[in-house]
Amino acid sequence: MTSTPASFLITAYRDSVCAGDDIESHDRPFTVPLYASVPELIRLATNACGLPSISGDKATWIVKAGGRDGKPIAVVAQQWEEPRLLVPGTTTVQSIFGEHKLTLFFRYWCQANPDTVFNALMSNSPLPSPYDRT
């Protein structure tokens, strides 16, 4: 797979959720159209790297464009139907990755309340502990 004039080759990767989960690499390349929406980007990325289900159905993930230290663009929660965006809904893949390296990282925030995580990111406040379930 390679980037074409109409698409980007992006690598999605994620944190491990337990010791046995880090036996193999979670890096997964996938192709996405330049003008795809952020929800489409996240859908393609989660299909590529596969976010594991957590016992209790309460896993929270912070999606970062540009890698581990990149810009948070969404929160994904196992109990939510759709990701919640931290960027405008009209944001395209091209506009995100014009500024960041072609990686999308899913940071596991354990079973923290995803609403609290989302609200902290939206208000640029400190994140709750990943172990705080309130």
Summary of the structure (lengths in Angstrom):
residues: 134
radius of gyration: 14.3
end to end distance: 42.3
largest distance: 45.6
contacts: 397
relative contact order: 0.21
helix: 22%
strand: 28%
